[in-house]
Amino acid sequence: MKIKVRQICFIMIAYTAVTKLLIYPTALAELCGRDLLFPALINFFIEGLLVWAVSFLCSRTDKTFFELIEGTLGKIGARIIYGLIAAFFMLSVIIPLFEQKLYVHTIFYDTVPTILVFLPIFIFTVYAASKKFENIGRCADICLPVFIAVTAFLFLMAFNEVQWDNLLPVLQTPAASLFRGVSATAFRFMEPCWMLMFMGYFKYKKGDAAKITLSYAAGALIVLIFLAMFYGIYGEISASRTFAISRTSIYFPAIETIGRIDLIMLYVLEVVMLFALAINIQFAVHAIALCTGYGDRRIISLAVNIALLLILVICEHYFHSIQIVFYRWLWIVTVIFAVLVPALSWALKRRKADDK
């Protein structure tokens, strides 16, 4: 087996949360105001059900998702679907890449050109994406304790500054705006696709589906608490505060005496963010390798990262326009790949023709 259930649980906690701490809270605040928790809760609930469904499916077969598709639709069908999945993973990493570039430049290196700051990160992603699932698991073992320690510290720094009445009264936002918040940010929820990629690469034991789903719920709870704290601090001006995780701790009283100690924590948290960013690129490389039958993942990883770097360079000044496109249309792609595909995976043949 390539990865352990413990490591999948760590991924579901840390990566689920850390990928939603930068611009996601700002976007929800703009779309739904003080009711930003509700669209997040809806998305987490839907994706949580699908995480459970795919996890439980793993108890019914020891095949990989590729093998399930191949057994139902044939090798050509499996390769076509995996090619589309690879494209989906590459598409899903575009917004996080831009977010990371702007975040690193704004918070850490505001006097250096953004591209020059971000280029070394591609050295990391080229290396990380060329590795197999054992590497993903080992990285998760490192990232979870780091994530828990840093977020706990940042949350404690921000907690006393929260004015919880900023979240009241609840459900005063029009239903259309709430559902707009659900659809516009749906592209950030793709954890069931991670489970599809892990299928067949870990040894399922009784109760593992519950463990994985509860881990996902823990990651969701961390995000929901953070959303509440973020809006509780900034209220109606939350929509103008980007990179939310870097904004919630700046009013900690001790900062005036000892300086921006929160920046140290943000530096450390950035390590977890980079591993979370890399996982979608790793899955894209994995899908392309199975789609093409080409085994040298180093070459595939290099090609994928060059393509992403070109997108980053060519579209450097069009991030706002890209966001608009994603907010308006990417929910359709997400529904197909992160909702329908995981749900329909139960319709695939799980046994060989000669199995009894």
N, C-alpha and C positions, 0 to 999 in steps of 0.2 A: 504494500500500500504506500501511497505517496504522501499522504497528509493524515494527521490525527484529528479525531473529533474535537479534542481539547483546543487545537489550533484553529479549527473552523469557528468554534465558539468565541475565541479571542478576536477573530476577524469580525464576526458579527457584532461584537460589542464596540471595539475600538474604531474600525474603519467605517462602520455604519454612522457613528457619531461624528468622527473627525471630518468627514467629507461634507458635513452640513453646518459648519461653524463659521464660515466666512461670509458669503453673500446671500446664502439661503435665508437667514433671518431678516435681512434687509428687504429682500424681494417679497417675503410674506407680509412684512409690516406695510409695505407699499400697497399690496393688493388687498389685504384684509384688516389692516389696522390692529386694534386690540384683540381681535378674534383670530390672530395668527395661529393659535394653538390648534384650532379645529381642522383646517385643511391639512396640517401636518399629521394630526391624529388619524384622519381618514386615509391618507397615503400610507402611513405606518401600519394601519390595521389591514389594509388590502395586501400590502407586500408581506406582512407577517403571516397571513393565511397562506400565501403562496410559498413562502420559505418553509412553513410546516409541511405543505403538500409535497414539495420536492424532497424535503428531508425524509418524510415518511415513505415516499416512493423508493428511496434508497434501501428501505427495509424489505422491499419486495423484489429487488434485483441487485446483483453484484456487477451488472454491466455499466459501462460508461454511457453518457448521453449519446455520444457518437454511435456506439454499438447498438443502442436502442433504435435510433433512427435508421441505421443501416439494416437492422433486422426487419424493419417495417417498410421502408421506402427504397432500400437498396443502397449500394455504395455511392452511386452518382447523386441520389437524393440527399444522402447524408453530407456529401461534400458541398453541395449547393447550399444547404441550410447552414453549415458551418462557415461558409464564405460570407453569408449574410450576417451571421452572428459576429464574425470578426469585424465586419464593417460597422455593426452596431456598437461594439466595444470601442472602436476607434472614434466613432462619432461621439460617444458618451464622454470621452476624455478631453474633448476640445474645450468646453467651458471650464472644467477644473484646471486645465493648463493655463488658460488666460488668467483665471483667478489667482493661481499661484504666482504667476509672473508679476502681476500687479501688486499682490500682497507682499511678496519678498522685496520688491522695489520700494514700495511705499513705507513699509514698517522698518526695514532693516538697512536699505541702501539707497536712500532717496537722492543721492548726488551722483550715482553711477547710471549710465544708460541701461534701460531695462533688459534689452536683449543680452548684453554682455554679462549682466548679473545672472541671467537664467540659463545661459548656455551650459555651464557645468552640470546642471541638473540633468541634461540629456545624456551626459556620460553615465550618470547613475542609472537612468531609466533604460538605456541600451543594455547595460550589464544586468540589471535586475530582470528585465523582460526576457532575457535569453535563458533564464534559469527555469527549472521545472517546479512542481508543486512542493517538493521537499523544502525548497528555498522559501516559498511563500509561508509555509508553516513555521519555519525557524524565525522568520522575520516577525510573525505574529506573536511568538513567544517573547520576543524582545519588546514589541510595541505596546502590548496591553499594560504591563506594569508602569511603563513610562507615561502612557496616556492617562491612566487612573490617577497617578501621583500629580501630574501637571494640571489636569482639569480640576481635581479636588482643590488644589492650591488656588487656581484662578477663580473658582466658584466661591471659595471662602473670602477672597479679597473683594469680590463684588457683592456678596450677599447683603451686607448691611446697608448698601446704597439703593437697594431695590424698594420701590414704592409699589406695593402690590395692588393698590387701588387704581393704578394706571390701566389694569386689565379689566376694570369694571366700567359699565355694565357689560355683561357678556351677550353674545349673539345679537348684537344690534346691527351688524353688518349685513347688507342684503345677501340673500342666498346665492344670487348670481356671482357676486364677488368672492364668496367662499369657494364655490366650485371653480371659479377662475383660478383661485389660489391652488386648488388641487391639481388642475390640469396643467397650469403654467409651470409648476415646479415638479411635475411627475418625473421628468427625465433624470432627476437626482436619485430616484429610487429604483435600483436595479439589483438588489441583493438576491432575489430568486434566480437571476442569471448566474450569479456566483455559485449558487448551489448546483445548478445544472452542470457547470464546469467541474465541480468537485465530485459529482456523481461517479461512483465506481472507483474512485481514487482513495477512498478511506473504508475501513472495516466497520460496518454498522453493527451496533449492539443495541439491545432492547433499551428504549428510553432515550436514544440519541436524538430523535426528532424533537422531543420535548426540550432537551438541553439546548439544541441549536436555536429553536424558536424562542425560548426564554432568554437566550443570549441576545438575540435580535431585539427582543422587547426591552432588555436592559439598555442597549444602545439607543433605542427610540426614546426611552425615558430620560436619558441624559440630554438628548436634543430638546425634548419638550421642556425640561427644567430650564435649560439655557435660553430657549425662546422666551419663556416667561420672565426670566431675569433680565434679559436684554430689553424687552419692551417695558418692564417695570422700572428700569433705569432711565430710559430715554423717552418713553411715552410717544407722543405724536410726532416727534422728530426722529423716530427710529428709522424711518425710511431713508433718511439722509446719512445714516451712519453705516458705511461699508466696513467689511472685515470685522464683523461683530465681535469675534473672540478677542480681538486686540483692543476693543473699546470698553468692555465691561469692567475692567479692573483698574482703569486709570484714575478713579476717584478714591482708591484705597488711601486712607489717611497717612499711612507710613511712607507713602511715596514722596511726600513733600519733604521728609527728613532724610531718607536713605536713597532716594532716586527711583528710577523705573526698574524695580526688581522684577516686575512682570515681564519685561522684555527677555530676561533670561529664560523664563518659563515658556515664552512664545518661541524662542529659538529651539528649545528642546521639543516642543510640540510639533514644530515644523518637520522634524525627522519622521514622526508618525504620519503626518500629512503626505510626505513624499512616498512612503511605502503604500499608503492608501491610493495615491495617484498612480503608482506603478502597477497595481494589481490589475486594473482594467487593460493596461498595455500588455501585461503578461498573458491575460486571457485572450487578447486579440492575436498575439503571437501563437499561442497554443491552438487556437481555432484555425489559423492560417496553415500551421504545420499539418493538421489533420485534413484540412480541405485540399491542400496541394500534394500531400504525401512527401513533402520535402523535409528532411530531418534536421538540417542545420539551423537551429533556432537563433544562433548568433547572427546569421545573415538576415533572417526574417526580422529579428528585433532591430537590427540596424536600419533596414528598409522602412519599417513601421515608424521608427523614431525620426528618420529623415523626413518622411511624409508629414508627420506632426510638426516638426520644426519649420518646414516650409509654410505650413498653414499659419503657424504662429508669426513668422516673419512677414508674409504677404498680407495678412489680415491684422497686423499689429495695431492699426488705428481704427479698426472697425469692430471692436469688442461690443460696443453698445448695439450695433446693428445685428451682430451675431446673437446676442442675448435676446433681442426681440424675435428673431426667427425661432430660436429654441423655445421661448415662452409661448409662442403662438402655435407651433406646428409639431414640436418634438414629442408632445404627449401621444400623438398617433403612433409614432415609431415605438415609444415606450410601452404602450398598450399591447402592441404586437409581440414584442420580444420579452418584456418583463412581466406581462400578465398572461397573454394568450399562450405563448410557447410553454411557459412552466405549467399552466393549467392543462394544456393538451398533451403534455408529456405522459400523463396517465393513460392516454389512448394508444401509446406505442406498445408493440409486442415485447413482453418481458421474458418470454421463454422461447427456446429453440423449438423448431417444428417437431422434433422427436422427443421432447421432454414430456414426461407424464404429469 
